[in-house]
């Protein structure tokens, strides 16, 4: 169905809902991937830093789904930024995943103080032009990072993957990305729960729509034209997180969730992340 696909700024189709596999172990990957594929997922988001690219690639091979029906995202880790290192570790990622190309490749963090993200992105542009990546983008870039990137490179990022949830809704950055035709993907879309799904507004809406609290929050993301990659290794939750295409939130309900914003970041501030600071 068309509703579950977002067309990136280069026209390439990306599923709106993917499975994030951060911290999914090798032992858990087969069941998680099989459950996701059975539920309808075709997009899978990993990273070299997660140390599970090989497990994800093996799980996808076992499923015997045509490669062209899958959307695989991976990311360049901070320690490997720089033109030559970007190409080297892109090659490692596709070897790990057992694929000839990536659908999407992202710079994991800007690490602006280290001044390497421009040359890293230029290497990604070269890989894109060579057909080895279908779309390129970034993660955790604030507006000033994006402005610098676009002033010194040729290809507008297709995606900016950032922390977004009702307590940190990033409306200004979302508006900027929308204005530049950069798709926003929300990582931590459910705030790893941490109390969000027990909030009275979310519980009230879940009861009204006869949906789970997680489904209400994920549908709110889609209402704001965001892509989402909820992470779960629990089969029931994997299925639940995809089953969100049969209802829409009313505008007043979207606004009520918007009003929950606290500008409360759960993860690291991108301005404070440097090469070597995250392990």
NORJOCOR-V863134 format. One line per field, one symbol per residue. ss: DSSP state (@ for helix, = for strand, . for the rest). Layout:
ss: ???
//
This chain:
ss: .@@@===.....===.====.....@@@@@@@@@@@@@@...===..@@@..@@@@@@@@@@@...@@@.======.@@@..@@@@@@@@@@@@@@@....=.====....@@@..@@@@@@@@@@@@@...=..====...@@@@@@@@@@......=====.=..=..@@@@@@@@@...=====........@@@.@@@@@@@@@@...@@@@@@@@@@@...==..=...@@@@@@@@........@@@@@@@@...........@@@.......
//
